[in-house]
Amino acid sequence: MPNSGAPPDTNGGFQGQIPPVEPLLSEVITTLALAAHAYLTEGEGREPDHPSAEVAIDVATAAFERVKERLSADQRLAITQMLTETRLTFVRKRGT
């Protein structure tokens, strides 16, 4: 493989500027909340997976708690509402 003359990547796999952690964690939190909803959904011959949904909700909540002070008020509100709705769905579906 020819040497391109570029310095070796020393940023842990990121090319160029390292992104701020806040948008990355917001994306992870959203992805986990969506996964929790998917785990709670009954499908063709598939039962809801309550333990996996609970783990996804717990990890999303922990990530949010860790980063919430660094988010804007609008972002905090949106994520709080999303996590609350996800938790309510979990409780409602677990009880059935």
C-alpha positions, -999 to +999 in steps of 0.1 A: +000+000+000+016+033-010+023+060+015+000+089+008+022+113+028-007+119+053+002+117+089-010+086+108-045+089+122-041+097+159-077+106+167-090+071+173-105+067+139-119+102+133-107+119+102-102+156+109-120+174+137-134+152+166-171+159+169-186+172+202-200+145+225-234+161+230-248+154+195-233+119+196-250+111+229-283+126+218-282+103+188-274+073+210-302+082+234-327+085+206-315+052+190-319+034+224-354+049+229-364+037+194-349+003+201-370+001+233-402+007+214-391-020+189-385-045+217-420-037+231-437-043+197-454-075+191-448-089+156-455-118+134-451-146+159-428-125+181-434-116+217-423-083+232-388-084+248-394-066+280-359-072+295-342-058+264-365-028+264-357-021+300-320-022+294-323+002+265-344+026+286-320+024+315-289+030+294-306+059+275-316+074+308-281+071+323-265+087+292-291+115+293-284+121+330-246+123+323-249+149+294-282+168+301-264+199+316-245+203+284-276+203+262-298+233+253-331+237+271-350+226+240-329+195+236-333+186+273-371+190+270-373+170+238-353+141+252-371+142+286-404+139+268-392+111+246-378+091+276-410+097+296-431+085+268-409+055+263-411+046+300-449+050+300-451+027+270-429+002+288-450+002+320-482+000+300-471-029+279-453-048+307-486-047+327-506-064+300 
